[in-house]
Every structure is written in C-alpha cells, then in structure tokens.
Amino acid sequence: MSTTKSHVRRRLLIVAVLFLGWCCVGTAASPVVADGYQRISGEGSSWAANAIDAMRVNVTQYGITVDYNPSGSTAGRKDFLNGTVDFAASDIPFQFAPEDGSAPENPAPNSYAYMPITAGGTAFMYNLKINGKRVTNLRLSGENVSRIFTGAITMWNDPAIAADNPGLTMPARTIVPVVRSDGSGSTAQFTLWMISQFPAIWTDFCNRSGRAPKCGSTSFYPTTTGMIAQSGDLGVAGYVAQGFAEGAIGYVNYSYALGNQFPVVKVLNAAGFYTEPTPSNVAVSLLAAQINTDAGDPSVYLTQDLSGVYVDADPRAYALSSYSYLILPTVIGGQFNEAKGKTLGAFSYYAMCQAQQQSASLGYSPMPVNLVQASFDQITKIPGVVVQDIDIHQCHNPTFAADGSNLLADQAPQPQACDQNGPLQCPTGTGGMSNVPTAVSDAASGAPVVTTPAVTTPAVTNPAATTPAVSTPAAGSGGATPGVTAPAVTTPALTTPAAGAGGANPAVTAPAVGGSGASGSPTVNTTVGGGTVASGAPVPGGATGAATDPAAAGAGTGAVDPSTGGLLVDPAAAGTNIDPSAAASVGQGCDPDTGVCAASTPNVGAPTAGGAATQTVGAVTPTTLGQSSGFGSSLVLKLLVIMLTLALVLAPAYAWRHYSSRGMA
C-alpha cells in the first residue's frame, strides 16, 4: 500500500512541476508592463476617433490605459479648458474670434501645444440605388456638392448632377443631406472650403437659414427643411447606412465609409479629375498645405492653411484633405499631473510612430516626416514626460524615405482616363464598396463599339418562302415527254419528274416534308453549332428558325439573331443581349432594364466595364473529385492507431497492478 501511495505522490509532484513550468513560461511571454502609468482621458474629434481608438487598444500591451469620448471638436476643446480631461482632439485650433457668433475660446498663453495626429479626407458617404442596384461610382463637382448641402439642388436627377454622371440614368429621388448636430471641426473645415471656393452659394444659404450676417465658417451647421442632423461622424454614417435612408448623403471621415462598407462621392478637383480621399490621394494633397512653423507663437504653431490644397492642380489631389490635432497640456492644472504627463507622453510618441503603420488600413494617411519631427518637439513640453531619444529613421512610419520624402505621395497612382471630366465615366466602386462596380452606359464606358458580323445561312433557300415552280406539262404527241420546269430550289434537290404518258401530269417526287407535303412547303433542317435549326419554327422577335435541340446546341452560349433566321452566334461577336431564358440554364440573371446579364458564377456572363456581357459557357456538368478507394487500408490504419493508443494507456496500469500485487504479496 505504501508503494501505491508513493507512486501517487510522485505523479502528483510531476503534474505540479509541469503546471508551475507552464505558468512561468506564460508569464515570461507576456509583454512587460512599465511602472508609473496612470489612466488618462481625452475628448473631442469624432473625425479622428477611429484612429485614436486603434491607438488606445494597441497601447494596453504596455500598461497604458486611455479613455476617449468622441463628443466633437468643440466639446473636446471646452472640456480641456475646464480641466476635466487630460488632452483634447480637434480638427481645428482654438477659436479666439469665431465667425459664427459663438463665444470665443481663450486658453491661457503657453498652456497647450498642438500635435498633428491624423491626416485624412472628409468624404461624402451616400445611399443611392438605380433600379434596385446600389450606385458605387457617383461623381459630383465641388459646386454641386455645395448646392446639395445648401438646399439649392434637391433631386438626384437634377440636370447638373446628370452632367457629372454621363454613364448613369439618375433616379427621380429626393436628396436628403445629413449634417452634424454637434459642434464639429469637420463642419468648420467643410464650411471653410465652401466659403473659399463657392462664396455666393454659401452666402445665399446663410441668408436663407437665418444666420446672416454671421456667414463665416462655423462649427455648427445651419439646418433647413429637408436636412437631417446627427451627432458625430458615427451618427451621420449610421443614419446614411440605414435601409430607409435611400437618397441620403452626409459628410464623414473616409474611415467611416470603409467601416460601414458604403461608397463615397468622387469629387472634381482643380485638375479636372474626379477623385476620392484614399490615403495616397490625401498624402498628395497635403503636400500643398502650408504648416505654420513659427514656434514663437504657440497659438498657431503647427496649425494648417489649406487654401493651397483646395486648388491643387495635381490630378490625384482630393480638395477636402486636412489634419486633426491632439491638444497637449504644457502646465499642471485641473486633474492633470506629472504622473499623467508621463503616460500622455508615452502615448503620444507611440501615436506618431508605430501607430502610423495602421493609418492607411483605417482610411487615414500617415503623418509626413516633417510633422512627425515637429511633433516630437511638442511632446517634450508635456510636464512629467520621459523624453525619448528617437531617431526619426527608426520611427517605422510607412511614409518616410531615407531622404525624408513622402513615399506615399510619390507612389500614389494616377487617376484613370475615365475619371476625367467629360463624356466617360468609370464603373469602378469607391470607399467601402471599391470591389463592387456600377455598370455605365456603352457610350460612357469608352469601350470600342462591337459590330455584329454578318452571318450567312449555309446555302439554304427557305422552301417555305418559295414554293417550287412546277409548270403544267404540255400535251405530248404520241407519248412524247412533256416539258417540265425543274423546281427553283437549291436544297433539297428535287427529283426531275419522269415523262408522263399520253400527256398526263408527270409524277413529281415530293421533297422531305416536315409539315404538309401537298403544299409544296418542305421543312429543311440545318445543323449549326452542334444543334439543329428548323426553318419555319417561330422564335422571339418574329424571326423564323429556332434551335430545336437546346441541349445539343449549347443553350446559353449565344444570342439569337433574328436577321439570320434564328442561328445561334458567338456572343463575343454578336454583342451583349443574351436570351434570359437561355441564360438561366447557367445560373445567370438578366437586368430587364439594361439587358446586362450578371452571372452567379464569377467571370461567366458578368458585365464588363461597358455593360457588355462576356462570353458565357454552355451547360456545365459538375465534376466530382474522385475519392481514394483505399477504404480498407484507411480502416486498418485507424484500428492500428486505436490499438496502439490503448496499449500505451493500459499497459503501464496493468504492469503497475501486477508489480504492486507482487509487492503486497
């Protein structure tokens, strides 16, 4: 019995050692948590919130906890001044003299510093369908954007919008502009752009909305009848994405359209191209931004002047590109102390380096090297910060090149020719639906016009159309052969009538008759493309001749051409229209409005850029992959594995019982 207990104790000891070892390995693999970090809080921009939220999640591995409330830039700046948060995020600087008549913001001199943290584009996310299909390639000029958000254009089929979209037939649907209900930096940026580029449109709207004479840029959007106001980018994007909101359009950061998998408007730029705010296009655009580099004036240092961005002549530019800032404290006050300063400093360093690697995937553009370097100087002003000696080239920002140039901007692709203002329009989707094209008209696609080649019926004269002319034989004299005119038929060959006796009508051999042989209208069967075409059978469109054996003819492989007597022709040569009844045999659905067939199987009958259907295939026979016939061998192998496992499990127990019983004996 003592032997048994010793075995049990030994096994328990082994289990305990293994468990402790596992725990030690797990602890060693965990990230090292630094000491002295305190929980910090921030508030403000919803435009930058998706980027800040990703940063907050990632720094938890270092023991840093950051709370953030995307209540809007105005609320963030206000709470920062009141000392109820440790930092703020804002799309615009403090407003010392607001143009909309709101109260001025008067932060204490030298109590704060701006640090650009995100770059991106204000996008116009929309919910629009044509004949039940979502539009993903909408284009608008800047003027039309301004007229939509000021109530001057109220219908999607307005001629001005139709001119921007030559490839689409715009629906007669009411436009529902969705604007911000809270104080928003993105509203301020949007209105500043309209005032700069289309002042007459904005002033007229300001007067009609009752804001006059305060018609300058504003963080609080004036609302009029027909508009919907929502709080934050999240509220605007959430409303536009609803199924009941068809016809709606709102302004949000590009990342929200990606997250909601919705398209955005391509906006006409100064170079005459319609572009969207992709990270690379934003990087190109912000090369034209003027950044205040006067470090002697903290109230404007590192703030932006975007007037050059609005008129940038680069074909890739997106006019509504901008930066968002962190507002950092440079003095102790309110709830902020040096311990929090250490945490905020570490978070800020992370935000400018490692975090920028995620920017493009979230819909933002990474910070350029000049702003990252300048931001390091701003971070050193935070009380309690542990100053890091960071080599700018070790910052791992994907924008940097060895010479400091902006790689993202250098590598940004040029727009397509169909994105240029004119009669063409790209079918390519945008934003969160970049992989879903919208078919455009043939004229706007830029595709070459395909002419249907003439198809000649193989040497067959339709007997149904021409009755063989058989003249009455002249009376014979003394049994002479009467004169008989041969039928005017090329195919089938008619047998020459034999001579009649005594002037009687000659015996005429009837051709192969499919219907009434007495009428002299024979049916001729012609084999074409593996199927049989019978003349005289009605087909859609009133043409004569139809495939009598669709299975043999390869139903769905071509279009029925009425002009050729119903012959099946190659769709690649014949054009775009495919008989829906035949297309159904290969899982296709055809749009009754456009005639375009979209296949359920990729690359089969799918519409091309010009709306033409690609060549389809005939009936597809599914192929089942053959399975190995080695059932017996696999069963034997399974039995061997089971027996070996049982042996390994039971043998030690049996041996232990055997030797234990002997010991007890």
Phi and psi in degrees as a GROMACS rama.xvg file:
@    title "Ramachandran Plot"
@    xaxis  label "Phi"
@    yaxis  label "Psi"
@TYPE xy
-63.9258  -34.7045  SER-2
-63.9148  -41.2091  THR-3
-62.4581  -44.201  THR-4
-64.2591  -36.2949  LYS-5
-66.9668  -37.4648  SER-6
-63.7343  -43.3787  HIS-7
-62.6418  -44.0053  VAL-8
-62.653  -39.5209  ARG-9
-64.3358  -40.7227  ARG-10
-67.3989  -39.9305  ARG-11
-63.6931  -37.4634  LEU-12
-64.842  -40.2071  LEU-13
-63.9076  -44.6483  ILE-14
-59.9899  -43.3573  VAL-15
-62.8921  -41.9488  ALA-16
-63.2284  -44.6071  VAL-17
-61.6303  -40.8363  LEU-18
-64.0725  -45.0791  PHE-19
-64.2102  -38.097  LEU-20
-64.4911  -40.6744  GLY-21
-62.4272  -42.7672  TRP-22
-62.2548  -42.2148  CYS-23
-64.7405  -41.3043  CYS-24
-63.6436  -43.5228  VAL-25
-61.4809  -40.3107  GLY-26
-66.6658  -39.6162  THR-27
-66.9214  -30.154  ALA-28
-80.7273  -13.2913  ALA-29
-73.4284  149.845  SER-30
-64.0816  146.033  PRO-31
-73.8957  129.095  VAL-32
-96.0927  121.463  VAL-33
-74.9033  152.115  ALA-34
-87.4235  154.704  ASP-35
88.5929  3.29113  GLY-36
-83.4309  133.07  TYR-37
-111.616  152.362  GLN-38
-63.2727  133.185  ARG-39
-123.119  159.581  ILE-40
-133.325  149.499  SER-41
-143.031  168.206  GLY-42
-156.025  154.1  GLU-43
140.63  -129.346  GLY-44
-50.6673  126.28  SER-45
-85.4438  -21.7403  SER-46
-60.1102  -38.1408  TRP-47
-95.7744  -0.692527  ALA-48
-61.9774  -39.3165  ALA-49
-62.2677  -37.3031  ASN-50
-70.7655  -45.0225  ALA-51
-64.4925  -39.0266  ILE-52
-62.5129  -40.5322  ASP-53
-63.3943  -40.3109  ALA-54
-63.6214  -42.9158  MET-55
-59.881  -42.3839  ARG-56
-65.3866  -42.4625  VAL-57
-70.0743  -31.7845  ASN-58
-80.7397  -5.86087  VAL-59
-63.103  -25.6394  THR-60
-65.5309  -18.406  GLN-61
-101.202  9.52083  TYR-62
80.9891  17.4618  GLY-63
-103.004  126.947  ILE-64
-116.31  123.574  THR-65
-125.491  125.21  VAL-66
-98.6183  140.535  ASP-67
-143.748  133.335  TYR-68
-116.754  111.437  ASN-69
-80.6087  64.5757  PRO-70
-84.4621  -3.73312  SER-71
111.681  150.416  GLY-72
-59.8888  -41.3324  SER-73
-62.3865  -46.2014  THR-74
-64.8832  -36.9742  ALA-75
-63.7333  -45.8426  GLY-76
-64.2766  -39.2966  ARG-77
-63.3421  -47.0442  LYS-78
-69.4292  -30.2641  ASP-79
-63.4147  -44.8073  PHE-80
-64.6641  -31.905  LEU-81
-81.0628  -6.80846  ASN-82
75.4117  19.9075  GLY-83
-94.8435  -5.85511  THR-84
-133.688  161.272  VAL-85
-87.8153  -22.8491  ASP-86
-154.409  165.332  PHE-87
-127.786  159.537  ALA-88
-124.6  133.068  ALA-89
-146.832  145.827  SER-90
-85.0168  -12.53  ASP-91
-136.485  159.408  ILE-92
-72.0763  177.233  PRO-93
-56.7123  142.94  PHE-94
-101.814  99.7445  GLN-95
-79.5278  -28.2406  PHE-96
-141.483  74.9754  ALA-97
-58.5184  138.824  PRO-98
-81.316  -13.9507  GLU-99
-95.9152  9.20795  ASP-100
86.1899  0.187828  GLY-101
-72.9335  166.338  SER-102
-66.9791  139.42  ALA-103
-69.1728  152.552  PRO-104
-103.55  126.452  GLU-105
-125.546  75.7051  ASN-106
-66.4633  150.706  PRO-107
-64.3982  139.801  ALA-108
-57.6914  141.471  PRO-109
59.7648  27.3572  ASN-110
-105.931  1.2377  SER-111
-154.066  164.456  TYR-112
-144.675  143.531  ALA-113
-92.1383  139.68  TYR-114
-134.914  106.032  MET-115
-56.4838  127.486  PRO-116
-119.359  -31.2638  ILE-117
-136.283  147.559  THR-118
-123.729  140.933  ALA-119
-171.473  -173.902  GLY-120
-120.799  140.024  GLY-121
-78.034  117.02  THR-122
-106.486  157.441  ALA-123
-109.467  94.5782  PHE-124
-80.861  136.402  MET-125
-139.979  161.029  TYR-126
-128.603  100.798  ASN-127
-145.382  139.519  LEU-128
-130.414  151.356  LYS-129
-124.95  118.904  ILE-130
53.8563  40.1078  ASN-131
82.7671  -2.09121  GLY-132
-108.73  132.269  LYS-133
-66.3836  135.426  ARG-134
-84.5042  130.559  VAL-135
-121.6  -1.97852  THR-136
-126.184  32.3928  ASN-137
-64.5104  140.212  LEU-138
-123.716  143.894  ARG-139
-144.214  140.756  LEU-140
-74.6881  160.806  SER-141
-60.7179  -35.9262  GLY-142
-63.8171  -42.2531  GLU-143
-69.7775  -34.409  ASN-144
-58.7692  -47.2417  VAL-145
-63.1982  -40.675  SER-146
-69.3384  -31.7649  ARG-147
-66.5256  -46.1535  ILE-148
-84.3738  6.65364  PHE-149
-121.842  9.57335  THR-150
78.2351  9.65691  GLY-151
-80.6184  -26.2147  ALA-152
-118.196  127.404  ILE-153
-122.007  -8.25485  THR-154
-124.847  143.266  MET-155
-70.545  -21.5726  TRP-156
-94.7082  19.2889  ASN-157
-56.5498  138.846  ASP-158
-54.7167  -33.0982  PRO-159
-66.2782  -38.7533  ALA-160
-72.2608  -38.5219  ILE-161
-60.1572  -35.4635  ALA-162
-66.0885  -31.797  ALA-163
-72.2643  -21.7908  ASP-164
-127.094  71.4972  ASN-165
-65.8788  -16.9292  PRO-166
-93.2499  -3.20346  GLY-167
-118.74  148.827  LEU-168
-100.776  98.7259  THR-169
-67.1264  140.745  MET-170
-79.3704  153.904  PRO-171
-83.8175  73.9461  ALA-172
-127.52  143.83  ARG-173
-70.5204  138.008  THR-174
-83.5418  134.584  ILE-175
-119.069  97.805  VAL-176
-71.2717  133.473  PRO-177
-114.244  118.632  VAL-178
-119.682  174.344  VAL-179
-82.0446  136.376  ARG-180
-91.7618  -18.0307  SER-181
-101.349  169.21  ASP-182
-68.5484  118.236  GLY-183
-131.404  133.066  SER-184
-67.6921  -32.7923  GLY-185
-68.676  -32.404  SER-186
-64.2716  -42.845  THR-187
-61.7369  -42.8937  ALA-188
-65.204  -41.1178  GLN-189
-64.7565  -46.9579  PHE-190
-68.3967  -33.9195  THR-191
-62.7006  -40.1242  LEU-192
-64.2206  -45.4146  TRP-193
-62.8688  -42.0659  MET-194
-63.5797  -38.753  ILE-195
-70.398  -41.1777  SER-196
-99.2385  -30.2449  GLN-197
-137.133  63.1629  PHE-198
-61.0135  -37.1834  PRO-199
-65.5364  -39.7328  ALA-200
-64.3016  -45.0766  ILE-201
-67.474  -42.3257  TRP-202
-63.3061  -40.9226  THR-203
-61.3019  -43.3159  ASP-204
-65.2239  -42.1171  PHE-205
-59.45  -41.5669  CYS-206
-65.6422  -43.5363  ASN-207
-68.7266  -27.5536  ARG-208
-84.3223  -7.97299  SER-209
87.2951  11.765  GLY-210
-85.7351  -19.4689  ARG-211
-56.5081  144.134  ALA-212
-91.3852  8.68969  PRO-213
-82.4287  72.5968  LYS-214
-104.039  23.1076  CYS-215
-83.7632  -173.728  GLY-216
-62.1232  150.146  SER-217
-144.966  148.796  THR-218
-87.6354  -11.1306  SER-219
-115.744  108.491  PHE-220
-71.5098  130.387  TYR-221
-69.1046  129.835  PRO-222
-107.863  143.091  THR-223
-129.727  175.596  THR-224
-56.2896  132.763  THR-225
98.8169  -11.0943  GLY-226
-95.8171  153.657  MET-227
-117.679  132.386  ILE-228
-110.797  131.179  ALA-229
-133.387  152.2  GLN-230
-86.0604  128.141  SER-231
72.6482  162.203  GLY-232
-60.3157  -36.1006  ASP-233
-62.8861  -40.3112  LEU-234
-67.957  -42.8384  GLY-235
-64.0986  -49.2657  VAL-236
-63.4586  -39.3418  ALA-237
-63.901  -37.6672  GLY-238
-68.9929  -48.9615  TYR-239
-59.5144  -33.5516  VAL-240
-78.2602  -8.30041  ALA-241
-69.5336  147.669  GLN-242
-62.631  -31.1823  GLY-243
-78.8773  -7.72708  PHE-244
-96.2644  26.2894  ALA-245
-59.5388  131.283  GLU-246
102.521  -8.58159  GLY-247
-82.7572  152.303  ALA-248
-147.786  133.6  ILE-249
-139.772  164.371  GLY-250
-105.805  127.006  TYR-251
-146.349  169.199  VAL-252
-67.3165  146.124  ASN-253
-52.2895  -33.1359  TYR-254
-62.6021  -29.1411  SER-255
-71.4806  -33.65  TYR-256
-67.7232  -38.2207  ALA-257
-64.3548  -45.3669  LEU-258
-64.6066  -33.9562  GLY-259
-89.8795  -1.74887  ASN-260
54.4202  52.8479  GLN-261
-125.115  154.181  PHE-262
-79.143  165.66  PRO-263
-128.331  160.222  VAL-264
-74.4059  139.056  VAL-265
-86.4988  121.427  LYS-266
-101.005  136.047  VAL-267
-68.1647  127.656  LEU-268
-100.749  179.622  ASN-269
-66.9728  -19.4696  ALA-270
-85.7908  -4.12451  ALA-271
89.7121  21.761  GLY-272
-120.303  143.89  PHE-273
-87.8807  120.575  TYR-274
-130.561  160.912  THR-275
-115.079  162.23  GLU-276
-83.5284  59.9351  PRO-277
-67.5358  157.978  THR-278
-53.407  -38.9094  PRO-279
-71.0776  -39.5832  SER-280
-65.9804  -36.426  ASN-281
-65.6648  -41.9066  VAL-282
-60.5236  -41.3785  ALA-283
-61.7042  -46.4599  VAL-284
-63.0339  -41.9854  SER-285
-75.3298  -5.3024  LEU-286
-64.8576  -23.2069  LEU-287
-91.0539  -2.32485  ALA-288
-75.2469  143.324  ALA-289
-99.6247  120.031  GLN-290
-103.13  127.692  ILE-291
-69.4525  120.623  ASN-292
-110.449  18.8822  THR-293
-84.3309  90.5824  ASP-294
-64.9207  -15.7228  ALA-295
-74.5405  -11.0119  GLY-296
-123.291  89.3013  ASP-297
-59.0165  -22.9549  PRO-298
-68.6587  -18.9581  SER-299
-129.43  -6.16707  VAL-300
-59.9387  126.972  TYR-301
72.7636  9.12377  LEU-302
-80.1842  165.054  THR-303
-113.575  149.513  GLN-304
-118.828  113.664  ASP-305
-99.146  8.87647  LEU-306
-59.3967  -33.6564  SER-307
-71.8514  -28.1448  GLY-308
-68.5781  -37.674  VAL-309
-60.1033  -32.1564  TYR-310
-115.773  18.6381  VAL-311
-60.0477  127.891  ASP-312
-89.2329  5.39804  ALA-313
-70.2436  130.878  ASP-314
-59.1598  -20.7736  PRO-315
-90.6376  -7.98358  ARG-316
-65.4038  146.173  ALA-317
-119.479  118.609  TYR-318
-65.469  -28.7982  ALA-319
-100.083  48.4763  LEU-320
-95.8173  144.552  SER-321
-162.827  176.905  SER-322
-109.331  157.322  TYR-323
-121.008  152.032  SER-324
-116.749  152.245  TYR-325
-92.4211  137.326  LEU-326
-102.67  112.167  ILE-327
-100.528  140.75  LEU-328
-77.7105  140.967  PRO-329
-115.146  4.1864  THR-330
-138.999  158.008  VAL-331
-78.5087  138.614  ILE-332
175.156  156.267  GLY-333
61.3815  -130.027  GLY-334
-91.0065  0.105509  GLN-335
-88.3313  133.34  PHE-336
-136.392  -179.774  ASN-337
-67.5065  -33.8545  GLU-338
-62.2619  -41.1444  ALA-339
-68.7727  -32.5061  LYS-340
-61.5086  -37.0293  GLY-341
-63.1052  -43.9528  LYS-342
-65.3701  -45.9344  THR-343
-62.4695  -38.4111  LEU-344
-63.6453  -44.0732  GLY-345
-64.1397  -40.616  ALA-346
-63.6968  -40.5288  PHE-347
-67.7785  -40.8778  SER-348
-60.4795  -44.2632  TYR-349
-61.1932  -41.4619  TYR-350
-61.4956  -33.6662  ALA-351
-85.468  -14.4184  MET-352
-116.562  -88.9921  CYS-353
-55.7061  -39.3293  GLN-354
-63.5866  -26.503  ALA-355
-68.1247  -15.4818  GLN-356
-67.9093  -24.9512  GLN-357
-90.4374  -9.56217  GLN-358
-54.6943  -50.13  SER-359
-63.4616  -38.697  ALA-360
-66.3901  -23.2698  SER-361
-91.3842  -6.96173  LEU-362
100.916  5.95285  GLY-363
-103.315  170.165  TYR-364
-110.307  131.839  SER-365
-61.0791  151.573  PRO-366
-64.9468  136.641  MET-367
-72.1458  162.435  PRO-368
-61.4221  -36.6377  VAL-369
-65.4732  -36.642  ASN-370
-77.433  -30.3645  LEU-371
-66.1295  -45.0269  VAL-372
-63.1911  -42.73  GLN-373
-66.6971  -34.1643  ALA-374
-67.0807  -32.585  SER-375
-58.7111  -39.5436  PHE-376
-65.4887  -34.9429  ASP-377
-68.9507  -38.609  GLN-378
-62.7624  -35.7513  ILE-379
-64.7271  -12.7224  THR-380
-84.7283  -8.39315  LYS-381
-73.161  127.22  ILE-382
-61.8237  133.25  PRO-383
86.0931  -4.03642  GLY-384
-67.2428  143.144  VAL-385
-91.6834  105.963  VAL-386
-67.0504  126.46  VAL-387
-100.989  134.164  GLN-388
-88.7417  89.3093  ASP-389
-103.618  124.608  ILE-390
-76.1306  123.43  ASP-391
-55.9846  -28.9291  ILE-392
-80.3253  -10.1173  HIS-393
-101.383  12.2798  GLN-394
-78.4059  -15.1553  CYS-395
60.0173  33.6807  HIS-396
-86.0294  126.488  ASN-397
-68.0847  -6.95299  PRO-398
-83.6342  -24.0419  THR-399
-77.4755  141.836  PHE-400
-112.452  166.77  ALA-401
-58.8854  -31.9153  ALA-402
-90.6182  5.29801  ASP-403
87.4617  -0.42246  GLY-404
-72.4571  160.87  SER-405
-86.8006  100.634  ASN-406
-61.217  -39.7501  LEU-407
-61.1423  -41.7664  LEU-408
-69.7697  -39.2915  ALA-409
-64.43  -33.882  ASP-410
-95.8157  1.02564  GLN-411
-60.7423  130.726  ALA-412
-72.4477  151.639  PRO-413
-76.0484  151.21  GLN-414
-67.351  158.911  PRO-415
-73.5316  158.463  GLN-416
-60.9911  -33.1728  ALA-417
-76.1644  -3.87132  CYS-418
-88.3724  -6.35137  ASP-419
-77.3967  146.927  GLN-420
-60.8751  124.414  ASN-421
159.514  -159.47  GLY-422
-78.4241  -9.76729  PRO-423
-95.8979  158.313  LEU-424
-149.793  130.357  GLN-425
-73.4482  141.34  CYS-426
-82.3089  -9.898  PRO-427
-57.338  134.129  THR-428
-73.7817  169.54  GLY-429
-132.478  169.439  THR-430
53.4065  -129.492  GLY-431
-77.3053  2.16411  GLY-432
-127.919  38.4094  MET-433
-64.7745  -21.7719  SER-434
-94.1849  8.1359  ASN-435
-119.588  100.446  VAL-436
-76.5311  160.397  PRO-437
-117.095  124.174  THR-438
-63.3854  139.373  ALA-439
-115.234  165.291  VAL-440
-63.6512  156.717  SER-441
-58.473  -39.8179  ASP-442
-64.8777  -33.0301  ALA-443
-89.9437  -9.18275  ALA-444
-77.1361  -24.9197  SER-445
80.1277  1.34199  GLY-446
-74.5196  145.645  ALA-447
-63.1432  144.316  PRO-448
-71.0676  128.18  VAL-449
-96.6884  120.04  VAL-450
-95.2598  131.36  THR-451
-70.9944  119.834  THR-452
-68.0759  148.318  PRO-453
-67.7793  132.524  ALA-454
-112.613  119.888  VAL-455
-92.4086  128.661  THR-456
-66.2505  129.619  THR-457
-60.7196  95.0769  PRO-458
35.0179  54.0802  ALA-459
-128.545  121.014  VAL-460
-93.9934  124.851  THR-461
-66.8315  107.887  ASN-462
-64.0608  -24.8626  PRO-463
-65.3493  -26.481  ALA-464
-86.9447  -31.7138  ALA-465
-123.022  112.865  THR-466
-78.6559  130.035  THR-467
-53.313  127.162  PRO-468
-80.8297  110.351  ALA-469
-117.012  111.702  VAL-470
-81.1754  153.758  SER-471
-71.7927  126.003  THR-472
-64.2091  141.526  PRO-473
-68.7568  152.968  ALA-474
-62.4411  129.709  ALA-475
-80.1332  155.029  GLY-476
-113.26  115.066  SER-477
63.9918  37.509  GLY-478
79.5897  15.459  GLY-479
-67.9036  154.597  ALA-480
-71.6852  124.336  THR-481
-70.362  160.271  PRO-482
-81.1611  119.964  GLY-483
-122.6  125.705  VAL-484
-84.9471  127.269  THR-485
-65.5843  144.844  ALA-486
-60.1738  143.449  PRO-487
-83.3409  67.8391  ALA-488
-130.934  127.441  VAL-489
-80.463  -46.9328  THR-490
-139.736  136.172  THR-491
-75.5684  159.73  PRO-492
-72.5091  129.738  ALA-493
-93.925  140.506  LEU-494
-73.4681  131.971  THR-495
-63.9992  128.588  THR-496
-63.9917  143.986  PRO-497
-75.9972  159.515  ALA-498
-65.3482  135.537  ALA-499
-82.4801  162.288  GLY-500
-104.709  131.75  ALA-501
62.8469  31.3652  GLY-502
78.9766  5.62922  GLY-503
-67.9878  159.112  ALA-504
-59.9747  137.633  ASN-505
-71.3026  157.056  PRO-506
-80.9393  119.655  ALA-507
-107.185  124.713  VAL-508
-74.8427  121.638  THR-509
-72.1941  141.247  ALA-510
-68.6949  170.219  PRO-511
-59.1431  121.77  ALA-512
-107.121  126.691  VAL-513
-97.9515  -24.2908  GLY-514
-119.319  -107.009  GLY-515
-104.415  105.8  SER-516
-65.0254  -29.216  GLY-517
-64.9144  -25.4145  ALA-518
-78.7587  -14.032  SER-519
77.591  18.8927  GLY-520
-112.819  81.498  SER-521
-72.6982  155.004  PRO-522
-97.0767  129.176  THR-523
-110.799  124.533  VAL-524
-97.8246  127.745  ASN-525
-122.418  128.37  THR-526
-85.8243  123.175  THR-527
-136.092  124.962  VAL-528
60.7785  30.7142  GLY-529
89.9265  -7.28963  GLY-530
-119.849  172.404  GLY-531
-111.031  124.788  THR-532
-102.453  122.932  VAL-533
-105.255  124.815  ALA-534
-73.2003  152.067  SER-535
92.667  -13.0803  GLY-536
-87.3897  132.354  ALA-537
-70.8892  145.854  PRO-538
-131.734  165.657  VAL-539
-56.0753  141.75  PRO-540
91.5313  -2.2239  GLY-541
85.9758  2.82072  GLY-542
-76.5641  155.74  ALA-543
-95.8098  141.832  THR-544
103.245  124.771  GLY-545
-146.074  157.245  ALA-546
-70.1049  116.283  ALA-547
-80.0915  -16.3105  THR-548
-130.629  83.6909  ASP-549
-59.6293  -36.5805  PRO-550
-63.1887  -41.3207  ALA-551
-74.2785  -32.6753  ALA-552
-79.524  -9.01677  ALA-553
79.8795  63.3926  GLY-554
-55.6807  136.796  ALA-555
89.983  1.14727  GLY-556
-90.4816  -3.94557  THR-557
-163.188  -179.105  GLY-558
-104.815  148.364  ALA-559
-83.9405  120.858  VAL-560
-101.042  105.366  ASP-561
-59.1066  -29.8533  PRO-562
-71.7547  -14.8947  SER-563
-109.216  16.0548  THR-564
80.5145  22.5084  GLY-565
88.9498  15.0617  GLY-566
-71.3755  142.846  LEU-567
-79.095  131.991  LEU-568
-125.072  162.491  VAL-569
-65.9521  121.001  ASP-570
-63.053  -26.2834  PRO-571
-64.0416  -29.8367  ALA-572
-96.7841  -25.9791  ALA-573
-87.4844  -13.0456  ALA-574
120.1  -146.331  GLY-575
-111.033  -22.8069  THR-576
-83.8034  122.756  ASN-577
-117.843  135.622  ILE-578
-57.0273  117.026  ASP-579
-57.9124  -34.3122  PRO-580
-66.3071  -33.9754  SER-581
-78.5197  -36.8871  ALA-582
-64.1193  -27.448  ALA-583
-63.3801  -24.8107  ALA-584
-68.312  -16.5291  SER-585
-116.401  24.8998  VAL-586
77.0855  26.8381  GLY-587
-96.1914  154.246  GLN-588
-123.66  138.564  GLY-589
-115.053  133.588  CYS-590
-73.79  115.119  ASP-591
-66.0476  -19.4079  PRO-592
-83.3752  -42.609  ASP-593
-101.285  -18.7828  THR-594
79.2801  5.12036  GLY-595
-89.1524  133.731  VAL-596
-102.556  128.761  CYS-597
-107.712  129.424  ALA-598
-90.2055  146.799  ALA-599
-77.2896  -20.3359  SER-600
-96.4626  128.993  THR-601
-54.8057  139.356  PRO-602
66.7383  16.8829  ASN-603
-118.53  107.922  VAL-604
69.7362  14.5751  GLY-605
-75.9428  147.537  ALA-606
-69.0937  140.733  PRO-607
-88.1816  -177.938  THR-608
-56.6505  -31.5161  ALA-609
-91.2436  7.02741  GLY-610
87.4843  -2.4569  GLY-611
-83.3302  146.321  ALA-612
-82.7628  139.025  ALA-613
-77.222  168.63  THR-614
-64.4306  130.811  GLN-615
-96.0417  171.862  THR-616
-110.401  164.132  VAL-617
-78.3271  -161.671  GLY-618
-58.1698  129.914  ALA-619
-101.04  124.847  VAL-620
-94.1488  115.235  THR-621
-63.2376  140.667  PRO-622
-106.697  125.206  THR-623
-95.5194  125.663  THR-624
-65.7336  129.723  LEU-625
-67.3514  136.497  GLY-626
-94.3176  154.935  GLN-627
-63.8506  141.059  SER-628
-88.8225  7.93327  SER-629
-80.4833  48.187  GLY-630
-63.9667  -43.0893  PHE-631
-63.2628  -43.4614  GLY-632
-66.3808  -37.9323  SER-633
-68.2498  -34.2681  SER-634
-66.7378  -42.6281  LEU-635
-60.6435  -42.8921  VAL-636
-62.068  -41.2947  LEU-637
-62.8667  -42.9489  LYS-638
-62.5997  -39.6451  LEU-639
-63.2139  -42.2395  LEU-640
-63.4902  -42.7466  VAL-641
-62.7621  -44.8986  ILE-642
-64.5048  -39.942  MET-643
-65.3231  -40.4829  LEU-644
-63.5678  -45.244  THR-645
-61.1491  -39.0936  LEU-646
-63.3727  -43.8086  ALA-647
-65.4949  -32.9295  LEU-648
-79.8342  -43.8469  VAL-649
-86.727  -30.8234  LEU-650
-59.107  -49.4195  ALA-651
-59.9277  -39.4711  PRO-652
-65.4037  -41.4376  ALA-653
-64.5141  -43.8624  TYR-654
-63.0038  -40.5047  ALA-655
-62.3783  -43.1892  TRP-656
-64.6322  -39.0952  ARG-657
-63.149  -51.1402  HIS-658
-72.6548  -27.9495  TYR-659
-67.3396  -42.3499  SER-660
-64.9428  -35.8137  SER-661
-67.7736  -38.432  ARG-662
-66.4664  -38.605  GLY-663
-69.2379  -30.266  MET-664
